[in-house]
């Protein structure tokens, strides 16, 4: 795309609400959690969908862990530590799900709790 096209399309939908960082985080969690819910119970009928949903969730939590590990992250230390711990738990539990030793339910619960927190703080409309 050239600059003229980008300029024209940048303002093409002025009615679109401006998304906050929290709103964006909420939306990402919502998409990933939706895929986890769809994949729940599909271990035998659609294992690739389960693997993809777990991969996306692991990638989300890895990104969060990297972010809270950065020295310039402004979240309180206790919250950073909790998010880092949840990443470790998510990674380990996902491995159990892939082995057929656990279900995705607790991962869905964790993501849903995070989404509630993001919404409660005014991050999503």
Secondary structure, DSSP 8 states (H G I E B T S, - for coil): --HHHHHHHHTTTTTS----HHHHHHHHHHHHHHHHHHHTT-TTT-HHHHHHHHHHHHHHHHHHHHHHHSTT--S-HHHHHHHHHHHHHHHHHHHHHHTTSS-SHHHHHHHHHHHHHHHHTT---
